[in-house]
Amino acid sequence: VQQPEMFRDARMQCEVPHTASVRTCHYCMCLRCGGFGRTRCNSCRGKGVKGVGDNRRQCLSCGGSGKRTCFNCRGHGRIPCPVCEAAGQVKCFVQLTTMFKTHTKDFILEQTPLPDELIRNVPGATLFNETQPLLNPIQSCPEQQVNAASASLIQEHRGLAQTGRIWMQNHVIRGVPVFQCDCQWKDKEFQFFVYGDNRTLHTDGYPQTCCCGLMYDLERGLNAYKYKWSGTDPEPQFLRKEKSSEEEATTGLPTEDSSSSCAPGPTQFNLASCKSELLQRIQPRVAPYGQPGVAPYGQPGAAPYGQPGVAPYGQPGAAPYGQPGPSYGGAPPPKPPGGAPYKGPYPVGEGEMPMDGGKGAAPEQAVPTAPPIQDMERIPGYDEVLAPNVNFVPPPPSYQEATSGTSVEQIASAANLTEEEARELLVAVAESKCCWGKGAAQNMKFNGLQQTTAVHYVLKTFLETRSTDWASEPYHGQMIDGPQNGPAPSPWAIHIKTPEMFHDVTLQTEVPHTASVRVCHGCRGSTMIMCHHCMGWGRTRCSWCHDSGHHGVGDGSRSCTSCNGQGRVRCLHCHGRGRVTCPTCQATGQVKCFVQMTTTFNTHVKDFILERTALPDHLIRDVEGTTLFEDTQPLLNPIQSFPEPQVNSQSAGIVQEHRGLAQTGRIWMQNHVIRGVPVFQCDCQWEDKEFQFFVYGDNRKVHTDEYPQTCCCGCQLL
């Protein structure tokens, strides 16, 4: 399944190969009438008459029959099937649904009466931000509650690995400024809060409101310099809140090396701005109470506060509060092709006649996506995941669970080799070598044929590294993104599209806000540089006479026709001018200089080979074998329960070594594989010479250093 962008929720569906079959459609029937084509009359409840006693009369809606034609299928008992689209057959298959979902949980530490949930959606200063395949809890934050919450949340999210695969994790600490304003108006004291970088206001105890909770217009003369109201009526007077030295202290979060601290920049805010925010929050909400154009809350014709255009709750024609209104004008379902009798799998004309709409009507059923599971055939390997009430496919078992109590020979696939097959392989190799005779292979005697399994452990780590350096390009009038557009972001803050995992690639990117236009450093703005072939002379040595001006010796000497006896010819690169166009600026005289970031995605590979015969270990690396175990995760743990203890210890050492790569870059993905390679040691004798050769790998490679019938040149099979 293709991996989407990180932290972007996505849902993908694909057909599981080799699970499809063709079946008769399981839905070709009208569910409203149950295939009858008629439903009970809703007007007379199926009785055919209405009223009681002397007032009983025949129902005009159904003509006294108590039944009406089903309006859904128009009396046919079946409808154009939305499942098979009138084909009568459906393709049934196992569908794999892959969901990429971002699970989020947070913790808010706020020590004023301001409700904590208000902090969640306002902007603030980012104190710390980290993205890794598997995060570790924060331990050095000055607020111990944050450290404890980080450890708890990370431990909780690690439990998600029981239901799926964790691709990436990110945690952020933000600092949000909060201003608590203690005020007094007349004899009432109240509080309001201004919080967030966008200065959002909140108060629950505003003193001058009507009974329904609306705020009045408080527009009065304001003298912000004296921090109090001026006017005829007593107005609220702001009370300064004294803070202790501990509250005034600035705290921040140390970086990963705990050598420095990060703290949000100081936020300038005063009491005058608090009053301004309060007035701006109050005035635009409603017009002054009692003025024309605003109906009092709760009276007929007035919409509920904050919901324009909605009729009062509970009145006729209004949809229930919070639910969308009824839809009108819907086209009736298309008329099915007439004349054909119903041939679906369900019986027709059995059971109680359903109601024709209204309160007693049967509810509309959802269209089934597949036949009942008990009617489907068994798919090997899907018995448990296709069972009812199974909402997710559990991750594959760990290697410790899969290989517990087994041996290498039990895990590896059975590979057999007879003496005749080994002889044929050696004869074929001898025939391909010009210095080998095939008589030894044909007439040799086998003293023994021993089979072993070589173990090959490979760990791959896909690492991203970034480096920066100054670069330049010719300036042709293109746009310049310089420091005037803002500060340059840090190298790891620049977004780079992640390539396919374990595919090496190098990308070069211009760092934003670092460009400038300068005089070319290659030609000093002259657009021309000296020709390095003729060193500025415009002429070079003649290649025909080697600067002598003539050919031959003695009486056979004659003048060189290429240089006319001068020994020098015109330079072909500068055409005799001694100067060439500057390649740095391409004759523009100016260059665009900028910081260039080089991003390298590289796969680091290290392996270990366990092979107990005389066969060279490096030959196991490039032959085919059986995959005993393979796992791909953002951050792998070492193998611990493999039957061979040497593999366990080497896995721990190699994994620990690759974790050190995180000091130089970002680890995106890791993969480790254990392969079993069959090795056959053949002990043979030809005449009075004993020798060995090896057949190894699933593709049956042959190796020997002791073949007895070779010529003096000593060719060997590699």
N, C-alpha and C positions, 0 to 999 in steps of 0.2 A: 504494500500500500504506500502510495506516495506521501511523503512527510510534508505537512503544510507549514506555513510560517509559524514561528514560535509564539505562544500566548494568543493565538487566533483560533477561536472555537470553530470546529468544522465537523461535518458528518459525511461519511462516504459509505456507499453501498456497492458491493460487487458480488457477482455470482461465484459460488465455490465450484471449481472445476470438477467435472465428472459426477455431478449430482442431479442432472436434469432428466426429466421424463415428460411425456405427453399424456394427459388424462382428460376425461370428460369434464366439462365445466361443472363446478359445484355450486353455482349461484344462479342459474337460469330460472328464476321464479320470482314473482312479485311477493315481497315479504309483507306488504300491507294487507292483502287479502288472503295470503297463504296459498295462492294458486287457485282459489275459488272463482275469481273474476267478479265476485259480488261481496259486499260487506253489509253488516247490519245497519239499518237506518238509524241515524243518530237522533232524528226528530221523535220517533215513537219508540225508541229503544228495542226495535225488532218485533214489536207487538202487532203492528199493522193498523192499530187504532189509537186514538188520542182521547183524553178525557175520561171521566168516570160516570157511572150511572146513566141517566137519561142524556147526558152530554157527550156520550161516547160517539165518536165519528171516525170515519175512515181517514187514515193518514194520507194527505195529498202528496207528500214528498216521495213516498215509495209506492203509492197506488194500492195500499193495503197489504202488500206482500211482506213487509218488514225487512226487505232487502233492497239494496241499491247497487247500481253498477259501480265498481271500484274506480275512483277517479284517477288512481295512479297508473293502472294498466289498461284502463278503458274496457274492462270486462274480459280481456284476453287471458288473464291469469299469469301472464309473464310479460316482461318488459325487455327492451333492448339491453342486454346484459352488459354492465360496465366492466365486468371481469374478462370475459372472452370476446367482447365487442362483436356479438352475434356470430362468432365462429363455431361455437359449440365445444371447442377444445381449448385447453390451457396448457402452458408449459410450466411445470412445477420444478423448483430447484431450491437448494439451500442458499440463502442469502446471508452474506457476512456484512454486518454493520460495524464500521470502525468510527469511533467518536473521539475527537481530540477536544478536550475540555480543560479550561483553566479553573482550578479550584482555588478560591480566595478565602482567607481568614485574616482578621486583623485584631489589634489590641490598641486601645486609646487610653492614654494617661493624661487626665485633665483634672486639676485640683480646685477649680471654681465650681459654682452651682450650674454652670452652662451644661446643658445635656450633651453627653459624649458623642451621640450619633451625629450631631451637627458638624463635628470636626471632619467627618469622613469625606465630605464632598466640597470642601473649600480648598483653594490653593495655598501652599505653604512652601517653606524652604526645604530642599532635599539635603538631609544631613549625611545619609549613607545609602548607597545603592549597589547591589551586587547580584550578578547573574551567573549561575554555575549549574552543571548537570545535577549535582547533589550538594546542597548547602550544609554548612555547619552552623550551630547556634551562635548568636552574638553573646560575647562574654565580658566585654570591657566597656559597656555603656555606663556612664555615671549613674543612671537610674537603674537600680537593681530589679525593679519590677519589669522593665523592658527586657533585661537578660533572662529573667525567669519565664516571661511570656514567649520569648523567641525560642527557648528550649522546648517549651510545651507544644507550640504550634508546629515546629519542625518535626518533633517526634510524632505528632498526630498525622502530619502529611506523609511521613514515611510509611505509615500504615496503608496508604493508597496503593503501594506496590503489591498488595495482596489481591487487588482487583484489576490491575492494568500495569502498563509500563510508564515510568516517569521519564519524560524527555528533558525537561529543563525546569529549574526553580529560580525564583527571583524574590528578594526581600528588600524592602525600602523602609527607612526611618525618615519621617518628615517632622519639621518643627512648624507649628501653626501659632502665630501671635494671637493672644486673647487679652482684651482690655475690659476690665470690670469697672463699671461706672456706678458709684453709689450716689443717689440723688435724693432731694427732698422737695416736695411741692405742697404748699400749705402745711398741714400737719401730717402728711403721708410721706413715708420714706419708701423708695423703690430702687431697683437695680435694672440696668440693661447692659448688654455685652456687645462689643464690636470685635469681630474675630476674622481671621483669614487675611491673606494678602489682598483680596478683593473687597475687604471691609464690609462684611455682612453683619447685619444688626439683628439682635434677638432680645426680646423681653417678654416676661410672663406677668409682670405686675405693674403695667402702666396705669397710673392713677386716674386719668381723665378719659374714661370710656363710657359708652352707653351700656344698657343692660344686655344687649346682644353681642357685646365684645368688640364693636367697631371703635377705632381711634378717632378722636375729634381733630379738627384743624387747629394747630397750636401756633399759627403764624403770629408772631409778636416781634417787637423790636428787640434785638439781641446785641449786647455789648460783649464781644468775646474776650476783650482785653481784661475785663474785671471778673470773668468767669461767673457771671450771674445775669439774670434777666433784668431788663428795665421796662417798666410799664405801670399801668394803674393797678392791675391785679397782682396778687402774690404769684410769683412764678417759681419753677423749680430751681433750686440752688445746688450746684454740684459740690459734693463733699470729696475732698482729696483723700485717697486711700494710701496710708503710709505702708511701705514695704520694708521688711527686715533686710539686713545685709545679705542673708542667705538667698532671699527671693530675688534680690537685685543681681546676684552673681550670674554670670553667663556660663552655661554648661553646654557641652557638645559631645559628640561621639568620636572616640579615637578611631583612627584608621586601622587597617588590618595589622600593621606593624606596631600599633600602639605608641607611635612616636610623636604623633601630633593629634590635634583635636579639630573637629569640624563643628562650627556653630553657625546658626543663621545670622545674617547681617542685622544690625540694629534697625528696628522699625520705628520711625518717628511718628508719634501720635500724641495729641493733646486733648484737653477737655473741650476746646472750641470745635475741633473736628468731630468729637462725639456728638455735640449738639446738632451740628450740620447733618451728620448721618441720620440722627433721629428724626429731624424735620423732613429730610428727603424720603425716609421710609414711610412717614405718616401721610404726607400731603397727597401723593398720587393714588392712594388706595381707593377712596370714595369721595364724592362731593360732600360738602357740609350738610349735616343732618337737617332735614326739613326743607331743603331747597327743591324747586320744581325739577322734574326729570329723574328723580331717584325715588322709587317706591320704598316705603318702610319694609324692613325685612319681615317676611312671613305673611304679608298681605297678598291678596289675589293679584296675579299679574307680575309679581316680583320673582325673579329667579333666585335660587339659593345663592348665598354669598360665594363669590369665586367661580360660579358655574353659569355663565351667560347663556341664554337661549334655552334652558332646560325648564320644563313645566314643573310646578310644585309636586313633590313626591306624593304619590298615591292618587292623584287626580286622573279622571278618564283621559285616555289618549297618551299618557306619559308612560314611558318605559320604566321599569323598576330601577331604583338608584344604582348606578354603577354598571348597568347592563345595556348593551346596544338596543336601539329600538327595532321594531319589527320591519322586515323588508317587504316591499310591495313590488308588483309589476313583474314578478318572476315568470318566465315562460314555462308552460306545462311541458312535461316530458314528451319526447317524440313518440309518435304512434308506432307500435311495433309492426313488423310485417305480418299482415293478417293471413288467416287461412291455415297456417301450419299449427298442428296440435302441439301441446306442451310435451317435451320429451326429457325433462330434467330428471335428476335423481330423486326428487322429493315427491311423495304421493299428492294427488290432487283430490279435493273434495272430502277431506277427512278432518275431524276435529270441529271445534266451535267456530262459528262465523265471526270474524272480527268486526269491530265497530268502524264506521265510516267517519273517522276524525272525531274531534271533540274530546271531552274528558275521558270517555271510555275507550278511545281508540288505542290500538296497540302502538307502542313507541317504535319509531323508525330505527331499524337496526343498521349497524355499521357493515360496510361491505367486507366480507372475509377476504383476507389476502391469500389464503391457501386452504386446501381441504383439511378436514380434521386430521390431527397428527396420527391418530390410530389407524387411519386409512393409508398412510404413506409407508413406503418400503423402508427397510433398515439401511442406513448409511454407515459403513464401518468407520469408527472413530468419532461419530457424532451422536452416539446414544445419549450421553449425559448432557451435552450442551443444547440438544434439541428437546429436552424434557420440558414439561410445562413449568412456568414460574421461574425459569432461569433467565436472569436479566443480563448477565455478562459471561463471557468466556474467560475462565481463570487463566492466569499466566502459566507458561510451561513450568514444570517442576524444576527445582534447582538441581545442579549436578550432583550435589551430595545425596539428594533423594533418589535420583535416577540410577546412580551407580553404587548405592550402598550394598555391600555384601557380594560384589561381583569381582571377577578378575579380568585382566586384559584379554586373555584368550576367550572368555565368555562374551565380552563386549564386542570384540572384533569379529568381522564376518569370516566364516569358514573358507579358507583358501587351501586347495589341494594341488599337489604337483607330484606326478609320477616320474620314475627314472627315465622312461622313454620320452616324456615331454621335455625333461631337462636335457637329455642328449640331443633332441631335435633343435632346441634353442641354441646349444653350444655349437652344433654343426653349422647352423645358419650364420652365427657370428664368425666362425672360422672361414666360411666361404666369402664373407665380405671383406676379409683382411688379406692383402696380397702377400704378407709375410707369414701367414699361418697355414699350416697344413691341416686338412680336415680328417686325416687318418687317425689322429689321437682322439678326436671327439667321437669318431665312429667305433673305435675298437677299445675305448677305455672301459675299465671295470669300476663299478660303484662300490665303495667301502661303507658308505653311510649317507643318509639324506635326513638332515635335521631341520625342523621348521621352528622359527621364532617370530615374534612380533615386535617390531621397532615402534617406539612411541615418539611422536613429534608434537611438541607443544609450541604454539605460536601466539604471541600477543601483539595486536596492532592498536595503536593509539593515534587518532586523528586530531592533530594539533594545529591551532591557528596562532601565528606569531605576526606581530606588527612592528615595523621600523620606519623611521622618518629620515629624510635627507632633503637638502635643497636641490631643486631642479629648475630648469629653464626651458623655454621654447620661444621660437620667433614671435614677435609681436606684430600682428597684422590688423590691429584695431579691435580685437575681440574684447568681450566684457571682462572687467577686472574686479574680482571679489576681494577687496582689501580690508584692512583693519577698520576702516570707517563703517563697515557693516556690522561690527560687533566683535567680541573677543573670539579667538580661535578655539574650537572645542578640543578636548583632550583626544589623543589617538583612539582610545577605547570607547569614546562616546560617539564616534562616527559609525553610521550604519553601513554594514557591508553584507550583501546578499550571500547567504551560506550556500556553498556548492554542494554537489552530491557527496555523501559521506565516503571517505576512503578513496577519493579521487584527488590527486595532487594538482594544485593550480596556484598561480601567482597573479595577484591583482594589484594595480597601481591606481591610487586615488589622490586627487588634489585636496589638501586640507583646506576647508572653507576659511575665508577671511585672512589669508596669508599672502595673497598675490600683490605684486607691485610691478611697475614698468621701470626698467633701468637701461642705461646705455650698455650696449653689447660689450661683454668682457673679453670676447675673442678678437674683435677688430677695433675696439675703442671707439666705435661709432663710425668708422671709415667705410664700412661695408666690404672691404677687401683685406686679405691677408697675404703674406709672402708664400710663394709656391715652395713646398718642401721638397719637391723633386729636383728642381734646379737651383734651390736656395736663393731665389730672386734674380739669378743671372739671365734667365730666359733661354739658356742653351745648356745641353747636356752632352756627355761623352758619346761619340759615335760607337754604336754596338757592332759595326761591321769591321772597322779598322782598329778598334780599341784605343782611340785617341791618338793613333800614329799618323793618320792622314794618308796611308798607302797600304797596299796589299802586296804580299809576296816578299821575297828576299833576293838580294843580289841583282843579276841582270833581269830577273822576272818581276822585279818590283814595279808597281804602277800606282797611280793616284787613285784614292778611294772615290768612287762615284757617288756614294751616299752623302758624304760631307764635303765633296769637292776639294779634298786634300786638307781641309781645315782641322779635322779631328773632332769637331763639335757640330751638333745638329740642333735645330730648334726644339724646345721642350714641347712635348705633345700635350701636357696637362694645362699649362698656362698660355700655350700658343705664342711663346716668346715674350709675353708681357712681364713675366716675373711675379705676377700677383694673380690670385684666384678669388672667387666669391667666398665670403665668410660663411662656413656651414652652420655656425651657431645661430646667427640672426637671419640667414638667407637674404643678405643684402638689404635688410631693413634698417640696420643700425641700432635697433632696440630689441630687447628681449623681455619676456614676461617671466619673472622669478616667483617661485612659490614653494611651499613645503609639500613634498610628495611623500605620501604614506604607502609603503609596500606591504601588502597583506599576503602572507604565504600560508596555504593550507597543505600540510605535509603529513604523510602517514609514517609513523615511526614503528619499525618492526624489530622484534627480537624473539628468538626461538631457542628451544632446548631439544636435543635429540638423545634419546635413551636407546642404545643398540649394543647388544652384548657379544656380537660375533666380530670377526676380523674385518668385516665390511666397513670401509670408510664412512663415517657418520654423515658427511656432507652429501653423499649420494642419496640419502633418504629425503632430502629437502625438496627435490624436484621431480619426484615420482608420485604416481597416484596411490591413494590408500583409502581406508574406510574412516569416515568422520565419526569418532566416538562421542564427541561433545562439542557444542558450539554455543556461544552466548555473546550477545551484543547489548551493551548497556552504556549509559553516559559515564558511569564510574563503576568499574568491576571490582569484585573482591577475589582474593586468591582461591585457587582450588585447594581443598582441605582433605577430601576423603577419596582421592584416587587410589587404586590398589597399589600403585608404585610410589613409595614415600619420596623418592628422588624428584618425581614430578611435582608433588605438593610443595616441597621446599624450593624448587626452582621457580614455581609459579609465584610463591610469596615474594621471592627476591626480585623477579622481573616486574611484577605489579608495583612493588614499592619503588623500584627504579623509575618506572614510567610515571608514577605520581609526582616525581620531582620535576617532570616537564612543565607542571603548572607554574613553576617559578619563572618560566620564560614565555609562556603563552597561555591560551585557553584550550582546555581539553573539551572537544565536542563529543567524541564517541570512542568507545573502546570495544575491541572484539578479541576473544581468545578461542582457540580451536585446539582440540586434541585429536590427532589422527593415528590410526594404527596401520602400519605398513608391513605386509607379510615378507619375511626374509627366509629363503631356503639355502642352507649351507650344504653343498655337495662335495663329499670327500671321495676322490677318484684315484685310480692308478692306471698308468699306461706304460707298458713294458716294465722297467724297474724304477720308474719315476712316480712319486706321489704328488698330487697337487689338489687345490681347492678352487672351486668357482661358486659364485653366488647368483641366485635368481631372486629378484626383489621387486616389490611393487605390484599393483594390480595389472599394470601394463607389461609385466614380465621382462624387466631389463636384466642383462647379464653382465657380470663383472668378474675379472680374474687377473691376477698379477703373475701367475705361475704356470701359464699354459706351456706344456712341454715341447710342442712341435712348432718352433718359430725359427726364423732365419736370424742372421747376425745383427740385423738392424734393430731388433728388439721392439717391435710395435706392441702396443698395449691397448686394450679396450677400455675406454673411459666412459 
